[in-house]
Amino acid sequence: MPGTNAKLLQVPDMLIDMIGSHFLETARYLREIQDDAPENFAYVVEQLKLGKRKAYALAKIDRSFHDRGVDRERLRAIGWTKLWLVSPFVGDDNVEAMLQLAEATTATELKLILQGQEVDPEGKVIVLYLRRDDLAIFNKVMAVYGAIKHPRGWLDKEEAIIRAMRDLPKIVE
């Protein structure tokens, strides 16, 4: 077992079994591991059956909100995704405004607002499941129509899809 702090490495079963409803407790635990035994962080993340990205997000949430006196039930109601989105922007002077924004918007809307983009009230999120062959076609279309390849997918994919659709025959008009 890596590291030296055995107390920290005894991952509470409650955190493993109930991460969804106890994400704030998990967030605090992960932040404490980062602070007190960072060499053990990857091991603990594995024990919690979390992805690294989510684990770092949860630790960031605790860093942003733990000492700010915000009601934990309010944070739970907002949810970890939106808390993670606002966490880089939270300061002592704007925590209430950031929480109100998170409460009033969907995660997609919140992300757009925080990026300084306009939210289209008629816009919709579309999720695709593509088979391998279809994904290969999708990747070619993204590259041809100006999306930017990123380790976690494509940037500017929405614009690329619209450009590709505008090149289709007149069926889209």
C-alpha positions as a printed Julia matrix, in Angstrom:
173×3 Matrix{Float64}:
   0.0    0.0     0.0
   1.5    3.38   -0.99
   2.34   6.17    1.45
   2.65   6.25    5.18
  -0.51   7.7     6.71
  -2.53   4.55    7.44
  -5.38   6.46    9.12
  -6.14   8.41    5.95
  -5.94   5.29    3.81
  -8.76   3.53    5.65
 -11.4    4.64    3.19
 -14.77   4.75    4.99
 -17.25   2.25    3.53
 -19.94   4.94    3.78
 -18.06   6.99    1.22
 -17.7    4.06   -1.15
 -21.31   2.91   -0.85
 -23.04   6.28   -0.84
 -20.89   8.67   -2.85
 -23.84  10.27   -4.63
 -25.71  11.44   -1.55
 -22.52  12.03    0.44
 -20.51  13.86   -2.19
 -19.65  16.69    0.23
 -18.16  14.24    2.71
 -16.28  12.54   -0.1
 -15.09  15.95   -1.33
 -13.74  16.85    2.11
 -12.03  13.47    2.49
 -10.37  13.81   -0.92
  -9.21  17.35   -0.16
  -7.72  16.15    3.14
  -5.87  13.38    1.3
  -4.53  15.92   -1.2
  -3.32  18.15    1.64
  -2.01  15.54    4.09
  -0.91  12.59    1.95
  -0.9   13.59   -1.74
   1.18  10.54   -2.64
  -1.85   8.41   -1.67
  -4.44  10.34   -3.66
  -4.51   7.97   -6.65
  -4.84   4.94   -4.36
  -7.76   6.48   -2.46
  -9.48   7.49   -5.7
  -9.2    3.89   -6.87
 -10.65   2.6    -3.58
 -13.58   5.0    -3.92
 -14.15   3.74   -7.47
 -14.02   7.28   -8.83
 -12.45   8.63  -11.96
  -9.52  10.99  -11.44
 -11.36  13.9   -13.02
 -14.33  13.6   -10.67
 -12.04  13.12   -7.67
 -10.12  16.32   -8.42
 -13.43  18.13   -9.03
 -14.77  17.02   -5.64
 -11.58  18.12   -3.86
 -11.85  21.51   -5.58
 -15.46  21.85   -4.42
 -14.39  21.34   -0.81
 -11.59  23.89   -1.2
 -14.06  26.42   -2.56
 -16.96  25.95   -0.12
 -15.83  24.19    3.07
 -14.92  27.3     5.1
 -17.53  29.67    3.68
 -20.42  28.85    6.02
 -22.8   27.7     3.29
 -25.57  25.34    4.39
 -24.56  21.82    3.37
 -28.11  20.9     2.33
 -28.13  23.86   -0.04
 -24.85  22.66   -1.57
 -26.24  19.12   -1.85
 -29.35  20.45   -3.6
 -27.22  22.34   -6.14
 -25.19  19.21   -6.88
 -21.54  18.51   -7.44
 -21.5   19.29  -11.18
 -22.71  22.87  -10.82
 -20.61  23.43   -7.69
 -17.57  22.28   -9.64
 -18.42  24.68  -12.47
 -18.65  27.72  -10.18
 -15.8   26.76   -7.83
 -13.04  28.55   -9.8
 -15.07  31.77   -9.65
 -16.1   31.69   -5.97
 -14.64  34.26   -3.61
 -15.69  35.68   -0.26
 -17.34  38.62   -2.01
 -19.45  36.63   -4.51
 -20.24  33.23   -3.02
 -23.94  34.03   -2.63
 -24.24  35.33   -6.2
 -22.48  32.23   -7.57
 -24.75  29.91   -5.59
 -27.87  31.76   -6.74
 -26.68  31.51  -10.34
 -26.08  27.77   -9.92
 -29.53  27.32   -8.38
 -31.27  29.24  -11.17
 -29.68  27.52  -14.17
 -29.02  24.11  -15.64
 -25.42  22.89  -15.73
 -25.25  23.58  -19.47
 -26.59  27.11  -19.07
 -24.26  27.75  -16.14
 -21.23  26.63  -18.14
 -22.15  28.96  -21.0
 -22.73  31.93  -18.68
 -19.43  31.38  -16.89
 -17.67  31.25  -20.27
 -19.27  34.59  -21.18
 -21.48  33.07  -23.86
 -25.11  33.77  -24.56
 -27.71  31.21  -23.46
 -30.36  30.41  -26.05
 -33.57  29.65  -24.14
 -34.72  27.5   -27.07
 -31.41  25.6   -27.28
 -31.24  21.91  -26.44
 -28.51  19.49  -25.38
 -28.11  16.51  -27.69
 -26.29  13.36  -26.58
 -25.15  10.86  -29.2
 -24.13   7.24  -28.93
 -22.06   6.32  -31.96
 -20.77   2.93  -32.99
 -17.09   2.68  -33.89
 -17.67   3.07  -37.66
 -20.01   6.01  -37.12
 -17.54   7.6   -34.7
 -14.84   7.42  -37.37
 -17.15   9.33  -39.75
 -18.01  11.82  -37.0
 -14.29  12.43  -36.32
 -13.62  13.06  -40.02
 -16.52  15.51  -40.22
 -15.29  17.33  -37.1
 -11.8   17.71  -38.56
 -13.01  18.82  -42.0
 -15.48  21.36  -40.6
 -13.13  23.09  -38.18
 -13.54  21.45  -34.78
 -10.37  21.29  -32.72
  -9.11  17.9   -31.51
  -8.67  17.77  -27.74
  -7.6   14.86  -25.5
 -11.16  14.6   -24.15
 -12.98  15.06  -27.45
 -13.61  17.97  -29.79
 -13.74  21.71  -29.12
 -16.16  23.85  -31.16
 -18.0   20.72  -32.27
 -21.39  22.46  -32.31
 -20.21  24.98  -34.89
 -18.58  22.22  -36.95
 -21.79  20.17  -36.97
 -23.82  23.19  -38.1
 -21.31  23.93  -40.9
 -21.51  20.3   -42.01
 -25.31  20.34  -41.98
 -25.37  23.55  -44.03
 -23.35  21.73  -46.69
 -26.06  19.07  -46.98
 -28.58  19.23  -49.8
 -31.52  21.55  -49.32
 -33.32  19.1   -47.01
 -32.18  21.13  -44.0
 -33.91  24.34  -45.1
